[in-house]
Amino acid sequence: MAGSQTLRLRGGQFAAVLAAAFLTSVGGARAQNSSPPLPPTGTPTARADEIVDEIVDSVTASEVMPTPTTVPGPAHYPGHGGAPTTPRVEMGLFDTITESLFGDASAPGKWRPLSLGNFFSEGWLEPWAGGPAGQSGLTPRHGWLGSFEGVFYRLWLVNGTYQNNLNKPFGGNGYRGDYSVFLPFSRRFELFLNVPFVVANGTEDPRRGYRSDFGDMSIAGSFLLSESKAFTQLFTLGTIVPTGQTGTGGKLMTVFPRYSFWGNPGGAWVVRGGTGVNVPLNKNDQRGAPVTTPGGQLMFGESSAQTTYNADLAIGRYFTPHDVPFGDLVLYANCNVVIPLEDRGRPAYVGVGPGTRFQITGNWWFLHYWEFPLVGPQAFDYSMQTAIVKAW
């Protein structure tokens, strides 16, 4: 047989060849020790050689045409018996954070699904990787103004909010400017920070009918529960820090646990939303104008000084691919619900509105969202948010 064929034999196949060779040697020994004359050419010795050649041919064929496997794989395998999307690679804590913040999050093969079942054992020491754009590559995992997060990001944004015709004794309009940053530390954990550098509106103070202040800062940690090509779910625990002033709706200490999700049911469609509660810790000290929570839901006047249930649902469709003018263009409709839990006499708030997002150039995006109160406290006629996002 050829030398190259001999080198390609492995494992059990190599053992089969050895067995055939053993049969050959046994046949030859019997031929030498028997008293009758030696058998002519083409008997057991030659037949054993043919068996060896047949085994080698079958080995070569099996390597060229591998047989399918039915061995079940781990939970992160994309299909039963299939190969994993990418091998699991863990790093030290500092290296994981550094790679998550500054590494190439879109490198081929870096992302793999994570399940809820391995929440405590996988992903904590793996650097963050940007998830695929849905099942068909048509729906980027982007953030939308006014809606809950649903996925991890690595970006910062400057967001301006306008509230028309405030329902305050001195009237006027409301203005708010925020700087926000999302910092993923691993596949499982992300830190969020929001800094309202200006909050301006009418007040109930006759000495200062209109004022501008620094607002209440927010900080939150999000935990990735699971992520696949079509679905992501998070649990977020955050707090609002009372760094603002009561005259502009500040000085509110609040904790807000919530669940959020992002889903691609098919095609270019995305459904996202969430649910949670806002729990004020110093509600007797807070009075003032409307404020906006990190997830985009609104709280109004004295109703913001009590525990509320918050829910959000948004549905949108992407219309353009990434590398074209107005790339990744999405249009969506969003709905926010705020239900007071302590004072059942207060009406619930329901606000709805349209939004959009598209690429400006490179890793810069433009976002816009309108919200119109339908039910509950009419703190303003409508609100409008505009943001510039920079991802890296």
C-alpha positions, -999 to 999 in steps of 0.1 A, spaced: 0 0 0 11 37 -5 30 54 23 6 84 24 -23 61 30 -5 45 60 1 80 76 -36 88 74 -48 59 95 -60 68 130 -77 54 161 -99 24 155 -92 24 118 -55 18 125 -64 -10 148 -84 -26 120 -54 -25 97 -33 -41 125 -58 -69 128 -58 -75 91 -20 -76 92 -21 -100 121 -43 -123 100 -18 -121 72 11 -131 94 -10 -159 110 -19 -172 75 18 -171 65 29 -189 96 5 -217 91 16 -220 55 52 -224 66 46 -249 94 22 -272 77 34 -304 61 15 -300 28 31 -280 1 28 -242 3 -4 -229 -12 -2 -213 -46 -3 -175 -52 -37 -159 -46 -47 -179 -14 -49 -166 22 -17 -145 22 -27 -126 -10 -63 -124 2 -51 -108 35 -32 -82 15 -64 -74 -4 -83 -71 29 -58 -45 41 -61 -26 9 -99 -26 11 -97 -13 47 -73 15 36 -97 24 8 -126 25 32 -106 47 56 -98 71 28 -134 72 16 -147 78 51 -123 108 56 -135 123 23 -172 117 30 -176 119 68 -207 103 82 -232 126 102 -230 125 139 -260 123 163 -241 129 195 -260 157 214 -239 188 221 -239 213 250 -266 239 255 -248 266 234 -247 245 203 -269 260 175 -285 227 167 -288 192 181 -255 174 172 -241 205 154 -208 222 159 -206 253 183 -206 287 168 -172 295 184 -151 279 211 -155 292 247 -125 314 256 -121 328 291 -97 355 304 -87 370 337 -110 396 351 -89 426 341 -83 413 306 -120 405 302 -129 441 310 -102 456 288 -111 435 258 -148 442 264 -143 479 264 -116 483 237 -115 450 217 -130 442 183 -165 432 193 -175 423 158 -146 399 151 -157 368 132 -164 339 155 -162 360 187 -199 358 195 -217 327 206 -252 321 221 -256 321 259 -284 304 277 -302 310 310 -292 275 322 -255 284 322 -260 319 336 -238 313 367 -211 293 349 -205 309 315 -199 344 301 -186 362 332 -149 360 321 -156 362 283 -152 396 266 -183 412 253 -191 406 216 -217 423 195 -246 400 187 -256 391 151 -282 413 133 -311 389 140 -319 357 123 -314 369 87 -288 397 93 -315 424 87 -320 437 123 -291 453 141 -292 452 179 -296 489 183 -310 511 210 -342 531 204 -352 563 223 -381 559 246 -379 521 249 -362 498 273 -327 486 264 -331 448 258 -295 442 247 -259 453 256 -243 482 239 -208 498 238 -215 535 231 -221 570 244 -248 594 234 -260 630 240 -297 633 243 -319 664 243 -355 663 255 -382 689 249 -416 690 266 -442 713 251 -465 735 272 -458 722 308 -488 719 331 -473 741 357 -484 774 374 -459 794 353 -464 773 321 -435 774 296 -417 744 281 -394 718 296 -358 712 285 -334 685 295 -299 675 283 -284 641 291 -250 624 286 -253 586 287 -227 559 284 -230 521 282 -199 501 293 -199 463 289 -175 446 312 -181 410 300 -207 389 281 -229 389 312 -225 424 328 -228 460 317 -227 493 335 -249 523 325 -244 559 336 -266 588 328 -257 624 336 -284 651 332 -262 682 328 -292 705 325 -329 703 335 -350 735 329 -387 740 333 -414 761 350 -418 756 388 -444 762 415 -421 786 433 -434 822 429 -399 836 435 -385 816 406 -410 808 379 -384 794 356 -351 778 364 -323 755 352 -304 730 373 -282 699 372 -304 669 373 -305 636 392 -278 612 380 -286 575 373 -264 544 375 -274 508 367 -260 474 362 -275 450 336 -271 413 336 -275 393 304 -298 364 311 -296 348 277 -289 356 241 -295 339 207 -296 351 172 -333 359 176 -338 368 212 -320 386 241 -332 392 277 -317 413 305 -322 420 341 -313 455 352 -309 470 387 -304 507 389 -307 537 411 -314 575 407 -290 596 428 -305 628 443 -280 652 427 -306 676 413 -330 702 428 -366 699 439 -376 729 418 -368 710 386 -380 676 397 -348 665 414 -336 653 448 -352 619 441 -336 588 454 -350 558 436 -342 522 428 -356 506 397 -353 468 390 -366 458 356 -367 430 330 -362 439 293 -360 419 260 -352 423 224 -366 399 197 -365 393 160 -396 373 151 -386 372 115 -375 392 85 -367 428 92 -390 432 122 -380 438 159 -401 436 190 -387 449 223 -399 460 257 -399 452 294 -414 456 328 -403 468 362 -410 490 392 -397 524 404 -394 526 442 -386 561 457 -366 560 489 -372 597 499 -407 603 485 -417 628 512 -389 652 501 -397 652 463 -420 676 445 -417 690 411 -420 688 374 -418 657 351 -386 637 349 -375 609 326 -361 575 338 -332 558 321 -355 535 302 -374 564 287 -406 560 308 -419 593 323 -429 602 359 -450 632 367 -451 656 396 -462 641 428 -469 608 411 -431 604 407 -428 604 445 -445 570 449 -439 534 438 -449 529 402 -452 499 379 -436 506 345 -440 487 312 -428 494 277 -434 478 243 -420 488 209 -424 474 174 -403 484 144 -390 475 110 -356 481 93 -357 494 58 -321 498 46 -288 478 49 -258 492 68 -235 505 40 -259 529 22 -270 565 29 -293 565 59 -280 530 66 -298 508 92 -329 530 89 -357 518 113 -391 532 120 -409 521 151 -439 527 174 -435 527 211 -458 527 241 -450 535 278 -472 527 307 -468 540 343 -492 527 370 -491 542 405 -491 514 431 -495 533 463 -523 557 455 -549 537 436 -569 569 431 -543 583 407 -549 574 370 -523 554 351 -502 572 324 -501 558 289 -480 575 262 -474 565 226 -453 578 198 -432 571 167 -394 570 165 -365 565 141 -328 557 139 -303 557 111 -266 559 105 -250 593 99 -215 581 90 -192 554 103 -201 546 139 -223 577 143 -261 575 145 -291 599 146 -321 591 168 -355 608 173 -387 600 192 -420 617 199 -444 608 227 -480 619 232 -499 614 265 -531 594 259 -543 586 294 -534 599 328 -516 631 340 -512 656 312 -479 671 324 -473 685 288 -489 684 254 -461 662 239 -424 654 244 -397 650 218 -362 634 222 -333 638 198 -299 621 203 -265 616 186 -249 582 193 -213 572 190 -204 535 191 -168 522 193 
